[in-house]
């Protein structure tokens, strides 16, 4: 490890036979890595592997796209109040 670079929270993990490593949850939270989301890896000029998690802007854009896609596919054609009345069965006998 190149010690002239500020490094914090160093952990040791083992690589599996399949070449995969598992990042500890604390490390993932600290750098903003979300399970199931893209993570870019690169190599810097010192030969060190660098992780580039999804940026807040990328996450915001992705979420907005998902919400927009869902809202356009699941329209009931009713107001929220009427839809909630329907699914709550307000008029159903007890």
Secondary structure per residue as TSV (DSSP state, phi and psi in degrees):
chain	resnum	aa	ss	phi	psi
A	1	X	-	360.0	137.8
A	2	X	-	-80.1	105.6
A	3	X	T	-80.4	-7.3
A	4	X	T	-81.9	-3.6
A	5	X	S	-98.0	135.3
A	6	X	-	-67.1	120.2
A	7	X	-	-129.6	134.0
A	8	X	-	-128.3	161.4
A	9	X	S	54.1	50.3
A	10	X	-	-72.5	130.9
A	11	X	-	-130.1	156.1
A	12	X	-	-110.5	130.4
A	13	X	-	-126.8	160.6
A	14	X	-	-106.2	144.5
A	15	X	-	-88.1	133.1
A	16	X	-	-74.9	170.7
A	17	X	T	-60.9	-23.8
A	18	X	T	-86.4	2.9
A	19	X	S	86.0	6.0
A	20	X	-	-97.4	147.7
A	21	X	-	-118.4	154.2
A	22	X	-	-113.3	122.7
A	23	X	-	-82.0	134.9
A	24	X	-	-62.2	148.0
A	25	X	H	-57.2	-38.6
A	26	X	H	-62.4	-38.7
A	27	X	H	-67.3	-43.9
A	28	X	H	-60.6	-44.8
A	29	X	H	-63.2	-41.9
A	30	X	H	-61.8	-33.8
A	31	X	H	-107.1	1.4
A	32	X	T	82.1	27.0
A	33	X	-	-85.6	130.1
A	34	X	-	-110.9	128.3
A	35	X	T	-55.9	138.0
A	36	X	T	84.4	-2.6
A	37	X	S	-105.3	157.0
A	38	X	-	-63.1	142.3
A	39	X	-	-134.2	126.9
A	40	X	E	-93.7	140.4
A	41	X	E	-116.9	146.2
A	42	X	E	-147.5	173.3
A	43	X	E	-122.4	126.9
A	44	X	-	-84.9	-177.3
A	45	X	T	-69.5	-11.0
A	46	X	T	-96.2	2.0
A	47	X	S	84.6	8.4
A	48	X	-	-86.8	144.1
A	49	X	E	-80.3	132.9
A	50	X	E	-119.6	135.4
A	51	X	E	-101.0	129.9
A	52	X	E	-114.5	96.1
A	53	X	-	-71.0	168.1
A	54	X	-	-60.1	132.0
A	55	X	-	-77.0	160.0
A	56	X	H	-56.6	-35.3
A	57	X	H	-66.7	-42.4
A	58	X	H	-64.1	-41.7
A	59	X	H	-63.7	-43.5
A	60	X	H	-62.8	-43.2
A	61	X	H	-63.9	-43.8
A	62	X	H	-62.5	-44.9
A	63	X	H	-63.3	-43.2
A	64	X	H	-61.5	-39.7
A	65	X	H	-64.1	-44.6
A	66	X	H	-63.3	-45.6
A	67	X	H	-62.6	-42.7
A	68	X	H	-63.3	-43.4
A	69	X	H	-62.6	-44.2
A	70	X	H	-66.8	-41.5
A	71	X	H	-67.4	-30.9
A	72	X	H	-79.4	-19.5
A	73	X	H	-95.2	-20.4
A	74	X	-	-118.2	39.6
A	75	X	-	-79.3	133.1
A	76	X	-	-95.7	-14.1
A	77	X	S	76.4	8.8
A	78	X	S	-120.3	160.9
A	79	X	-	-70.3	159.9
A	80	X	H	-59.2	-41.5
A	81	X	H	-61.4	-45.1
A	82	X	H	-65.8	-40.8
A	83	X	H	-64.0	-43.7
A	84	X	H	-64.1	-39.1
A	85	X	H	-58.3	-42.5
A	86	X	H	-62.8	-47.4
A	87	X	H	-78.7	-18.9
A	88	X	H	-89.6	-11.7
A	89	X	T	55.6	52.2
A	90	X	T	-60.7	-32.3
A	91	X	T	-91.8	1.9
A	92	X	S	-73.3	140.4
A	93	X	-	-67.8	147.2
A	94	X	-	-88.9	360.0
